[in-house]
């Protein structure tokens, strides 16, 4: 490789390194494990940079996540094959450069900045709950047998017809149930106790096909016998009393492979939701969660009715200062609302109605629970946000998930991204004054960048043989309509209507060369091989290109001058830091690593 190519490759690698750092990067550290990805457990050290170790698993995971356009490029701007020694080394340089920046940033104390520490806390808080949910909620229910899929598919043919009553409170639902059991007429009891809307037929009747509702709600309904009245069933809307009137069957789509996999995913998801509900119920009990129904009712009635998310006049979110406050009697502000002990070594957190009003009045329009016709939705949103989110974090902390290597790795990665963003802007210094002379020099270096490409539209006909293509061209040249010849002669599958194509002058293809060789609309090319066929193209119209004058792109070119100087300044610093922090590459490990193409094919 020439010295010029090496210089361009180094600059490209530096640019990619910065993109990797500020986008989805992160690695290194004495105790960090490799990020998720293919071969993530491969702990072989491919390179050490100072005291930071980069494993083969980390290299593979980062390469697997790269977009093709972001891969290192050679002196001609072409992506380097990461299956070659040169390509592997180029991508390793991307990672090494990032590690050098991390080491220098830490040396300068960027990791001690308060916002970096707070970011680590925030990521740990969030990521520990996500890892816990994956391990305890999602994974245990992922295995679904073929027998379970077949049984679920069979039950999908069942549709049940019910009468229902929905109440805001469990006690009211119990009273409604007893009234029915005592011989009350369903509609009369519903008129007295139902707090929700009527059903789709403007009465208290509904039908439900198996598999269309949440398991917590659906399961008790499909365990009822005909004529049986359920006990109160809690849902996000309220407490339901239902009576099964009849059972019918419907046709269900055949159990093909695609539907089988969809059912498998549905069963796994339903299991996860059931497990999550049970987990939160147990957690609420262990953390002594308590609330007062009467206080909840007062809060519910104090919420604005029909509060929109968007201001009708501006179609933007309603500004906080325009939101109506929680309207509760002053005499009730000191009333107990709810309490929960998030930390077993501390006293419970106790909220009064007044405490909640202060928080509610500061919420944005999207944060506030929205009052609807039923209390259940508000209850679910309110306690889900203020209690359950805290319980997830408390459970993760109590179970040690905040110390899990996956959580630590993610927190380190995210904090390093933020740290290096600050570091790059403050440490990589360059001359930000751009003269007109510098702008013209860069403009003249590659004028094609500032050209609006000529665009041509046409049509392409693909035939099985050269003879067929020649016959098709003769028919077209003789005046036969394109549509008729295309219908009779075209042998390509799919494609655009009548073979329509649009190509600009910078494209690289045989089709482009043939289309741009034509002089005027209506001209036909000679038959040529392309797309494993023999083809003919016809030119329809031309949109001329033009060279944008330097005066038109002065700001764009100026920005490129700055980016180029910034890259050069970064390269100079990286070369300096390589002398400060030893870089040791394990060539044997590096040579064994897969290419980007292999990783994409394995997905």
C-alpha positions in Angstrom: 0.0 0.0 0.0 1.4 3.5 -0.9 2.2 6.0 1.8 -0.6 8.2 0.5 -3.1 5.3 0.8 -1.8 4.6 4.3 -2.4 8.3 5.2 -5.9 8.3 3.9 -6.6 4.9 5.6 -5.4 6.4 8.9 -7.6 9.4 8.5 -10.6 7.2 7.6 -9.9 5.0 10.6 -9.8 8.1 12.8 -13.2 9.3 11.5 -14.7 5.9 12.0 -13.2 5.7 15.5 -14.9 8.9 16.5 -18.2 7.6 15.0 -17.8 4.4 16.9 -17.1 6.3 20.1 -20.0 8.7 19.9 -22.4 6.1 18.5 -22.5 2.6 19.8 -18.9 2.1 21.1 -17.3 1.1 24.3 -14.9 -1.5 25.5 -11.8 -2.0 27.5 -11.1 -1.6 31.2 -9.4 -4.2 33.4 -12.6 -5.8 34.5 -15.0 -5.2 31.6 -16.4 -8.2 29.7 -17.1 -8.0 26.0 -20.3 -6.5 24.8 -23.2 -8.6 23.5 -22.7 -10.1 20.1 -21.4 -13.1 18.3 -18.7 -15.0 20.2 -19.2 -12.6 23.1 -17.6 -15.1 25.5 -14.4 -15.3 23.5 -12.1 -13.8 26.1 -8.9 -14.1 24.1 -7.0 -10.8 24.2 -6.6 -9.4 20.7 -4.9 -6.2 21.7 -3.8 -4.4 24.9 -3.7 -0.7 25.0 -2.0 0.5 28.1 -3.8 -1.4 30.9 -7.0 -1.9 28.9 -7.6 -5.3 27.3 -9.7 -5.7 24.1 -11.0 -9.3 23.7 -11.8 -11.1 20.5 -15.4 -11.2 21.6 -15.6 -7.5 21.9 -13.9 -7.0 18.5 -16.5 -9.4 16.9 -19.4 -7.8 18.6 -18.4 -4.3 17.5 -17.7 -5.4 13.9 -21.0 -7.2 13.7 -22.9 -4.0 14.7 -21.1 -1.8 12.1 -23.0 -0.5 9.1 -21.3 -1.3 5.8 -20.9 2.4 5.0 -19.0 2.9 8.3 -16.3 0.3 7.7 -12.7 1.6 7.2 -11.9 2.5 3.7 -8.8 2.4 1.5 -7.1 5.3 -0.4 -9.7 5.1 -3.2 -12.6 5.3 -0.7 -13.6 1.6 -1.0 -14.5 -0.4 2.0 -11.7 -2.7 3.0 -12.4 -6.4 3.2 -12.2 -7.2 6.9 -11.5 -10.8 6.0 -8.0 -9.8 4.9 -5.1 -9.0 7.2 -5.1 -5.4 6.1 -8.9 -5.1 6.8 -8.7 -6.7 10.2 -5.8 -4.4 11.2 -7.7 -1.4 9.9 -10.8 -2.2 12.0 -8.6 -3.0 15.0 -7.0 0.4 14.6 -10.5 1.9 15.0 -10.9 0.2 18.3 -7.3 1.0 19.4 -7.8 4.7 18.7 -10.9 4.7 20.8 -9.1 3.0 23.7 -6.3 5.6 23.4 -8.8 8.4 23.8 -10.4 6.7 26.8 -7.0 6.4 28.5 -6.1 10.0 27.8 -9.6 11.2 28.9 -9.2 9.4 32.2 -5.7 10.7 32.7 -7.2 14.2 32.3 -9.9 13.4 34.9 -12.9 13.3 32.6 -14.2 10.2 34.3 -14.4 12.2 37.6 -16.8 14.7 36.2 -20.1 14.8 38.0 -22.3 14.3 34.9 -20.3 11.2 34.0 -20.8 9.7 37.4 -24.5 10.5 37.3 -24.8 8.9 33.9 -23.2 5.7 35.3 -25.8 5.7 38.1 -28.6 6.3 35.7 -27.6 3.6 33.3 -26.9 1.1 36.1 -30.4 1.9 37.6 -32.1 1.2 34.2 -29.9 -1.6 32.9 -30.0 -3.6 36.1 -33.8 -3.8 35.8 -33.6 -4.8 32.1 -31.1 -7.6 32.8 -33.2 -8.8 35.7 -36.4 -8.8 33.6 -34.6 -10.8 30.9 -33.3 -13.4 33.3 -36.3 -13.8 35.6 -39.2 -12.8 33.5 -38.5 -13.5 29.8 -36.1 -16.3 29.5 -37.9 -18.9 31.7 -40.9 -18.9 29.4 -39.1 -18.9 26.0 -39.3 -22.7 25.5 -42.6 -23.6 23.9 -43.4 -27.2 22.8 -45.1 -28.2 19.6 -47.9 -29.7 21.7 -48.5 -26.4 23.4 -48.7 -24.6 20.1 -51.2 -27.2 18.7 -53.4 -26.8 21.9 -53.3 -23.0 21.6 -54.2 -23.2 18.0 -57.1 -25.5 18.8 -58.4 -23.2 21.5 -58.3 -20.3 19.0 -61.4 -21.8 17.4 -63.5 -21.0 20.5 -65.5 -17.8 20.9 -67.3 -17.2 24.1 -70.3 -14.9 24.7 -70.6 -13.1 28.0 -72.7 -10.6 29.9 -70.5 -8.2 31.9 -70.5 -5.5 34.6 -67.4 -3.3 35.3 -66.9 -1.6 38.6 -64.3 0.9 39.8 -64.0 -0.9 43.2 -63.8 -4.6 44.1 -66.4 -4.2 46.8 -69.0 -2.9 44.3 -68.2 -5.8 41.9 -68.8 -8.2 44.8 -72.1 -6.6 45.6 -73.2 -6.8 41.9 -72.2 -10.5 41.8 -74.3 -11.2 44.9 -77.3 -9.4 43.4 -77.1 -11.6 40.3 -76.8 -14.8 42.4 -79.8 -13.6 44.4 -81.8 -13.7 41.2 -81.4 -10.1 39.9 -81.9 -9.4 36.2 -78.5 -8.8 34.6 -79.4 -5.6 32.8 -81.0 -4.1 36.0 -78.1 -4.9 38.2 -75.7 -3.6 35.5 -77.6 -0.3 35.4 -77.1 0.1 39.1 -73.4 -1.0 39.4 -71.7 -0.7 36.0 -69.2 2.2 36.0 -68.0 1.7 32.4 -69.5 2.0 29.0 -71.9 -0.5 27.4 -70.7 -3.1 25.0 -70.3 -2.8 21.2 -74.0 -3.6 20.7 -75.1 -0.9 23.3 -75.9 -3.5 26.0 -73.9 -5.4 28.6 -72.9 -8.2 26.3 -69.6 -9.0 24.6 -67.9 -11.9 22.8 -64.2 -12.9 23.1 -62.2 -15.2 20.9 -59.4 -17.1 22.7 -56.0 -15.5 22.4 -57.2 -12.0 21.9 -57.0 -10.6 25.5 -54.4 -10.4 28.2 -53.9 -13.7 30.0 -54.7 -12.3 33.4 -58.1 -11.3 32.2 -58.7 -14.1 29.6 -57.8 -17.1 31.7 -60.6 -16.8 34.3 -63.1 -16.1 31.5 -62.2 -19.3 29.7 -62.4 -21.4 32.8 -66.1 -20.6 33.4 -68.9 -23.1 32.6 -72.0 -22.0 30.8 -74.3 -20.0 33.1 -71.5 -19.5 35.7 -70.9 -16.1 37.2 -67.3 -15.1 37.8 -65.8 -13.6 41.0 -64.5 -10.1 40.6 -61.7 -10.1 37.9 -59.2 -7.3 38.2 -58.0 -5.6 35.0 -56.4 -2.3 34.0 -60.0 -0.9 33.4 -61.6 -2.1 36.7 -63.2 -5.1 38.3 -65.3 -7.3 36.1 -68.2 -9.6 36.8 -69.1 -11.8 33.8 -71.5 -14.6 33.1 -70.8 -17.1 30.3 -73.9 -17.3 28.1 -72.8 -19.6 25.3 -69.8 -21.0 23.5 -69.3 -21.0 19.7 -66.6 -22.1 17.3 -65.0 -20.3 14.4 -62.6 -21.3 11.6 -59.0 -20.7 12.3 -56.2 -20.3 9.7 -54.1 -23.4 9.1 -51.1 -24.0 11.3 -48.3 -23.3 8.8 -44.7 -22.5 9.8 -45.2 -18.7 9.9 -48.3 -19.0 12.1 -46.6 -21.6 14.3 -43.8 -19.2 15.1 -46.2 -16.4 15.7 -48.1 -18.5 18.2 -44.9 -19.6 19.8 -43.9 -15.9 20.4 -47.4 -15.2 21.7 -47.4 -18.0 24.2 -43.9 -16.9 25.4 -45.1 -13.3 25.7 -48.2 -14.3 27.6 -46.1 -16.3 30.0 -43.8 -13.3 30.6 -46.7 -11.0 31.4 -48.1 -13.5 33.9 -44.7 -13.9 35.5 -44.2 -10.2 35.6 -47.6 -9.6 37.2 -46.9 -12.3 39.8 -43.4 -10.8 40.4 -44.8 -7.3 41.0 -47.6 -8.6 43.3 -45.1 -10.4 45.5 -42.7 -7.4 45.4 -45.5 -5.1 46.5 -46.3 -7.3 49.4 -42.6 -7.7 50.4 -42.1 -3.9 50.2 -45.2 -3.2 52.2 -47.1 -1.3 49.6 -50.4 0.1 50.9 -52.9 2.6 49.5 -56.2 4.0 50.5 -59.1 3.4 48.1 -60.9 6.5 49.3 -57.9 8.7 48.7 -57.4 7.2 45.3 -61.1 8.1 44.5 -60.5 11.7 45.7 -57.5 12.0 43.4 -59.3 10.4 40.5 -62.2 12.9 40.8 -59.8 15.8 41.1 -58.2 15.1 37.7 -59.3 17.2 34.7 -61.8 15.5 32.5 -61.0 15.0 28.8 -57.5 16.6 29.0 -56.0 16.6 25.5 -52.4 15.9 24.8 -52.2 18.5 22.0 -53.3 22.1 22.0 -56.1 22.4 19.4 -54.8 25.8 18.4 -51.2 24.9 17.8 -51.2 21.1 17.5 -48.3 21.0 19.9 -48.2 19.4 23.3 -50.2 21.4 25.8 -47.8 23.6 27.7 -47.3 22.9 31.4 -48.5 26.3 32.5 -51.8 25.7 30.6 -52.6 22.4 32.4 -55.2 22.4 35.0 -54.1 21.5 38.5 -55.3 18.5 40.5 -58.6 19.8 42.1 -58.9 18.2 45.5 -60.4 19.7 48.7 -57.9 21.5 50.9 -59.2 19.5 53.9 -58.0 16.3 52.2 -54.5 17.3 51.4 -53.0 15.8 54.6 -54.9 12.5 54.0 -52.8 9.3 53.6 -52.6 8.2 50.0 -50.0 5.4 49.7 -46.8 4.1 51.2 -44.0 1.7 50.1 -40.7 0.6 51.6 -38.2 0.6 48.7 -35.2 0.0 51.0 -35.7 -2.6 53.7 -33.2 -0.7 55.9 -35.1 2.6 55.7 -38.4 3.8 56.7 -41.3 3.6 54.2 -42.0 6.4 51.8 -45.4 7.9 52.7 -47.4 10.0 50.3 -50.3 12.2 51.2 -52.9 13.5 48.7 -51.1 16.8 49.0 -47.7 15.3 48.2 -49.2 13.7 45.1 -51.0 16.9 44.1 -47.6 18.8 44.2 -46.0 16.2 41.9 -49.1 16.0 39.6 -49.2 19.7 39.1 -45.5 19.7 37.9 -46.0 16.8 35.4 -46.0 17.4 31.7 -49.1 16.5 29.7 -47.6 13.1 28.8 -46.6 12.2 32.3 -50.0 12.8 34.0 -52.4 9.9 34.3 -55.5 10.7 32.2 -58.9 10.4 33.8 -61.3 8.3 31.8 -64.6 6.6 32.6 -63.0 4.1 34.9 -60.6 4.3 37.9 -58.6 1.2 36.9 -56.7 3.0 34.1 -55.6 5.9 36.4 -54.7 3.4 39.2 -52.6 1.3 36.8 -50.7 4.4 35.4 -50.3 6.1 38.8 -48.9 3.2 40.8 -47.1 1.8 37.8 -45.1 5.0 37.5 -44.6 5.8 41.1 -44.4 2.4 42.8 -43.6 -0.4 40.3 -40.7 1.4 38.6 -39.1 1.9 42.0 -39.8 -1.7 42.9 -38.1 -3.0 39.8 -35.0 -1.0 40.7 -35.2 -2.1 44.4 -35.5 -5.8 43.4 -32.6 -5.5 41.0 -30.4 -4.0 43.7 -31.5 -6.5 46.3 -30.7 -9.4 43.9 -27.3 -8.0 43.0 -28.1 -7.2 39.4 -26.5 -3.8 39.7 -23.2 -5.7 40.1 -23.9 -7.9 37.1 -21.0 -7.8 34.6 -23.5 -7.0 31.8 -24.8 -4.0 33.6 -21.3 -2.8 34.5 -20.2 -3.1 30.9 -23.2 -1.2 29.6 -22.7 1.6 32.2 -19.0 1.8 31.4 -19.8 2.0 27.6 -22.4 4.7 27.9 -20.3 6.8 30.3 -17.3 6.5 28.0 -19.4 7.6 25.0 -20.4 10.7 27.0 -16.9 11.3 28.4 -15.3 11.0 24.9 -17.8 13.4 23.4 -16.8 16.0 25.9 -13.1 15.1 25.6 -13.1 15.3 21.8 -14.7 18.7 21.6 -12.4 20.2 24.3 -9.0 18.5 23.6 -8.9 18.1 19.8 -7.9 21.6 18.9 -7.6 23.0 15.3 -7.7 26.3 13.4 -11.4 27.1 13.1 -10.8 30.1 10.8 -11.4 29.0 7.2 -10.1 31.3 4.5 -11.6 31.6 1.0 -8.3 30.2 -0.3 -8.7 27.0 1.8 -12.3 26.7 0.6 -11.3 27.0 -3.0 -8.5 24.5 -2.6 -10.8 21.8 -1.1 -13.5 22.6 -3.7 -11.0 22.1 -6.6 -9.6 18.9 -5.0 -12.9 17.0 -5.6 -15.5 19.1 -7.6 -17.6 16.0 -8.1 -18.7 16.2 -4.5 -20.4 19.5 -5.3 -22.1 18.5 -8.6 -25.8 17.9 -9.0 -25.8 14.7 -10.9 -27.5 14.3 -14.3 -30.5 11.9 -13.9 -31.9 9.8 -16.7 -35.2 7.9 -16.7 -35.9 5.1 -19.1 -37.1 1.5 -19.4 -35.3 -1.8 -19.5 -36.5 -5.0 -21.2 -34.9 -8.3 -20.1 -34.9 -11.3 -22.5 -33.7 -14.8 -22.2 -31.3 -14.7 -25.2 -29.5 -12.3 -27.5 -31.7 -13.3 -30.4 -34.9 -12.5 -28.4 -33.4 -9.1 -27.4 -32.6 -8.3 -31.0 -36.1 -9.3 -32.1 -37.6 -7.1 -29.3 -35.4 -4.1 -30.3 -36.5 -4.6 -34.0 -40.1 -4.5 -32.9 -39.6 -1.4 -30.9 -37.7 0.3 -33.6 -40.5 -0.6 -36.0 -43.0 1.3 -34.0 -44.6 -1.3 -31.8 -45.6 0.1 -28.3 -43.2 -0.6 -25.5 -46.1 -2.0 -23.3 -46.9 -4.6 -25.9 -43.3 -5.7 -26.5 -42.6 -5.7 -22.8 -45.6 -7.9 -22.0 -44.6 -10.4 -24.7 -40.9 -10.4 -24.3 -39.8 -9.5 -20.8 -38.6 -12.4 -18.7 -37.6 -10.8 -15.4 -39.5 -11.6 -12.2 -40.7 -8.6 -10.2 -39.3 -5.2 -10.9 -41.1 -1.9 -11.7 -44.1 -1.5 -14.0 -42.9 -1.9 -17.6 -39.3 -1.9 -16.5 -39.0 1.7 -15.5 -35.6 2.8 -14.3 -34.0 6.0 -12.9 -30.2 6.3 -12.9 -27.8 9.2 -12.2 -24.5 9.8 -13.7 -22.5 8.6 -10.7 -23.9 5.1 -10.7 -21.6 2.3 -11.7 -23.4 -0.3 -13.8 -23.8 -1.6 -17.3 -27.4 -0.3 -17.3 -26.1 3.2 -16.5 -23.5 3.1 -19.3 -26.0 2.0 -21.9 -28.7 4.5 -20.8 -26.2 7.4 -20.8 -24.9 6.5 -24.2 -28.2 7.3 -25.8 -28.5 10.8 -27.3 -32.2 11.7 -27.0 -35.5 10.4 -25.6 -36.9 7.5 -27.6 -33.5 6.2 -28.5 -32.9 2.4 -28.0 -29.7 0.7 -27.0 -28.3 -2.4 -28.8 -28.8 -5.6 -26.9 -26.3 -6.0 -24.0 -25.8 -8.6 -21.2 -27.0 -7.7 -17.7 -28.9 -9.2 -14.8 -28.2 -12.7 -16.2 -30.3 -11.7 -19.3 -30.0 -9.9 -22.6 -31.3 -6.4 -22.2 -32.5 -3.4 -24.2 -32.9 0.1 -22.7 -34.9 3.0 -24.0 -34.3 6.6 -22.9 -37.4 8.5 -21.8 -36.1 11.8 -20.4 -33.0 13.6 -19.1 -32.7 15.9 -16.1 -29.5 17.8 -16.7 -26.8 17.9 -14.0 -24.9 21.0 -13.1 -21.7 22.0 -11.2 -22.6 24.0 -8.1 -20.4 27.1 -8.0 -18.2 27.5 -5.0 -20.2 30.5 -3.9 -23.3 28.3 -3.6 -21.6 25.7 -1.4 -19.3 27.9 0.6 -20.7 26.9 4.0 -20.7 23.2 3.0 -17.1 23.3 1.9 -16.1 25.3 4.9 -17.6 22.7 7.2 -15.6 20.0 5.3 -12.4 22.0 5.8 -13.0 22.1 9.5 -13.8 18.3 9.7 -10.6 17.6 7.7 -8.5 19.7 10.1 -10.2 18.1 13.1 -9.4 14.6 11.7 -5.8 15.6 11.1 -5.5 17.1 14.6 -7.0 13.9 16.1 -4.5 11.8 14.1 -1.6 13.8 15.4 -2.8 13.3 19.0 -3.4 9.6 18.5 0.1 9.1 17.1 1.4 10.9 20.2 -0.7 8.8 22.6 0.5 5.6 21.0 4.0 6.5 22.3 2.5 7.2 25.8 0.5 4.0 26.0 1.9 0.8 24.7 -0.2 -1.1 22.1 0.5 -4.8 21.9 -1.4 -6.8 19.3 -1.8 -10.6 19.4 -1.5 -11.3 15.7 -2.5 -15.0 16.0 -5.8 -14.1 17.6 -6.4 -11.2 15.2 -5.8 -13.5 12.2 -8.5 -16.0 13.5 -11.3 -13.4 13.6 -14.2 -13.4 11.1 -14.9 -10.8 8.5 -17.9 -8.3 8.5 -19.4 -10.3 5.6 -19.2 -13.6 7.5 -20.8 -12.0 10.6 -23.7 -10.6 8.5 -24.3 -13.9 6.8 -24.4 -15.6 10.1 -27.2 -13.4 11.5 
